[in-house]
Amino acid sequence: MTLALAKQSCPIGTESSTLFRRGNLAAAWIVLLLAALHPPDGLGIPLCWARAVSGAPCPGCGLSRSASCVVRGRLAQAWAYHPFGLVVPVLAVPFAIASLLPRDVRRRMNERIRRDPRWLNAAYAAVVGAFLAYGAIRAVRFWLA
């Protein structure tokens, strides 16, 4: 029964999941475009409602500025804003490139991932877990300061 539940909750590898579907491909281009357009030092107005309400940074605070710095090659500054901002463009680029490939090639890529999705699911879980852990540690440090 546990195995059946694990299989059902699997984000990648089910028949209905397609990693390279149009929505994901469009999202990659939007992320890259926003990172390129967003000023690296912010817009001058707070965008995070969680920080505005609580005063504490949310797990995603600084991601926009960080991704903006990455596309400009300012990696040290990107790390200072948010370490996961270095990951966002790196993940978006392969999807943007995949959007330029013929549909048949994308279909074959999806099929290959569906055959053995364990590595992708493990990577997904690791990134989400690390992101949430980073956010929790940052919030605790904020409240203890």
C-alpha positions as CSV (number, residue, x, y, z in Angstrom):
1,M,0.0,0.0,0.0
2,T,2.8,2.4,0.8
3,L,4.4,1.8,-2.6
4,A,1.1,2.5,-4.3
5,L,0.8,5.8,-2.5
6,A,4.3,6.7,-3.4
7,K,3.7,5.9,-7.0
8,Q,0.5,8.0,-7.1
9,S,2.1,11.1,-5.5
10,C,5.1,10.9,-7.9
11,P,5.2,14.3,-9.7
12,I,7.1,13.0,-12.8
13,G,6.6,9.7,-14.5
14,T,2.9,9.4,-14.6
15,E,1.1,9.2,-17.9
16,S,-0.5,12.6,-17.4
17,S,2.8,14.3,-16.7
18,T,4.8,15.9,-19.4
19,L,7.9,17.8,-18.3
20,F,8.3,19.6,-21.6
21,R,4.6,20.7,-22.1
22,R,3.8,24.1,-23.5
23,G,3.1,25.7,-20.1
24,N,6.5,24.7,-18.7
25,L,8.3,25.9,-21.8
26,A,6.5,29.2,-21.7
27,A,7.2,29.6,-18.0
28,A,10.9,29.1,-18.7
29,W,10.9,32.0,-21.2
30,I,8.9,34.2,-18.9
31,V,11.4,33.5,-16.0
32,L,14.3,34.4,-18.3
33,L,12.6,37.5,-19.7
34,L,11.6,38.7,-16.2
35,A,15.1,38.1,-14.9
36,A,16.6,40.1,-17.8
37,L,14.1,43.0,-17.3
38,H,14.1,43.1,-13.5
39,P,16.6,45.6,-12.1
40,P,19.4,43.7,-10.2
41,D,19.0,45.9,-7.2
42,G,15.2,45.6,-7.1
43,L,12.3,47.8,-8.1
44,G,12.5,50.1,-5.1
45,I,9.2,48.8,-3.7
46,P,8.6,45.7,-1.6
47,L,7.1,42.8,-3.6
48,C,6.8,40.3,-0.8
49,W,3.5,40.5,1.0
50,A,4.7,38.0,3.7
51,R,7.7,40.2,4.6
52,A,5.4,43.3,4.6
53,V,3.0,41.6,7.0
54,S,5.5,39.8,9.3
55,G,8.8,41.6,8.8
56,A,10.5,38.3,8.3
57,P,11.8,37.2,4.9
58,C,9.8,34.4,3.2
59,P,11.7,31.5,1.6
60,G,11.6,33.2,-1.8
61,C,12.6,36.7,-0.7
62,G,15.4,37.9,-3.0
63,L,14.9,35.3,-5.8
64,S,13.9,37.9,-8.4
65,R,17.0,40.1,-7.7
66,S,19.2,37.1,-7.5
67,A,18.0,35.7,-10.9
68,S,18.4,39.2,-12.4
69,C,22.0,39.3,-11.2
70,V,22.7,35.8,-12.6
71,V,21.6,36.8,-16.1
72,R,24.0,39.7,-15.9
73,G,26.9,37.6,-14.6
74,R,26.9,39.1,-11.1
75,L,27.1,35.8,-9.3
76,A,28.5,36.9,-6.0
77,Q,25.7,39.5,-5.7
78,A,23.2,36.9,-6.8
79,W,24.4,34.5,-4.0
80,A,24.0,37.4,-1.5
81,Y,20.4,38.0,-2.5
82,H,19.4,34.4,-2.5
83,P,21.5,31.2,-3.2
84,F,18.6,29.5,-5.1
85,G,18.6,32.4,-7.5
86,L,21.6,30.8,-9.1
87,V,19.5,27.6,-9.8
88,V,16.4,29.3,-11.3
89,P,18.0,30.5,-14.6
90,V,20.0,27.3,-14.8
91,L,16.8,25.3,-14.7
92,A,15.0,27.6,-17.1
93,V,17.6,27.6,-19.9
94,P,17.2,23.9,-20.8
95,F,13.4,24.3,-21.0
96,A,13.8,27.4,-23.2
97,I,16.1,25.4,-25.5
98,A,13.7,22.5,-25.5
99,S,10.9,24.8,-26.7
100,L,12.9,25.4,-29.8
101,L,13.2,21.7,-30.6
102,P,10.7,19.9,-32.8
103,R,7.6,18.4,-30.9
104,D,8.7,14.9,-31.7
105,V,12.0,15.4,-30.0
106,R,10.3,16.8,-26.9
107,R,7.9,13.8,-26.9
108,R,10.8,11.4,-27.0
109,M,12.5,13.3,-24.1
110,N,9.3,13.0,-22.0
111,E,9.1,9.3,-22.8
112,R,12.6,8.7,-21.6
113,I,12.0,10.6,-18.4
114,R,8.8,8.6,-17.8
115,R,10.7,5.3,-18.1
116,D,12.7,6.0,-15.0
117,P,11.6,9.1,-13.2
118,R,13.4,8.3,-9.9
119,W,16.4,10.5,-10.5
120,L,14.2,13.5,-11.4
121,N,11.8,12.9,-8.5
122,A,14.8,12.7,-6.1
123,A,16.3,15.9,-7.5
124,Y,12.9,17.6,-7.2
125,A,12.5,16.5,-3.6
126,A,16.0,17.6,-2.7
127,V,15.7,21.0,-4.3
128,V,12.3,21.7,-2.7
129,G,13.5,20.4,0.7
130,A,16.7,22.5,0.6
131,F,14.7,25.6,-0.5
132,L,12.3,25.2,2.5
133,A,15.1,24.4,4.9
134,Y,17.0,27.5,3.7
135,G,13.8,29.6,4.2
136,A,13.2,28.2,7.7
137,I,16.9,28.8,8.7
138,R,16.7,32.4,7.4
139,A,13.5,33.1,9.2
140,V,14.9,31.7,12.5
141,R,18.0,33.8,12.1
142,F,15.9,36.8,11.5
143,W,13.8,36.3,14.6
144,L,16.8,35.6,16.8
145,A,18.7,38.7,15.6
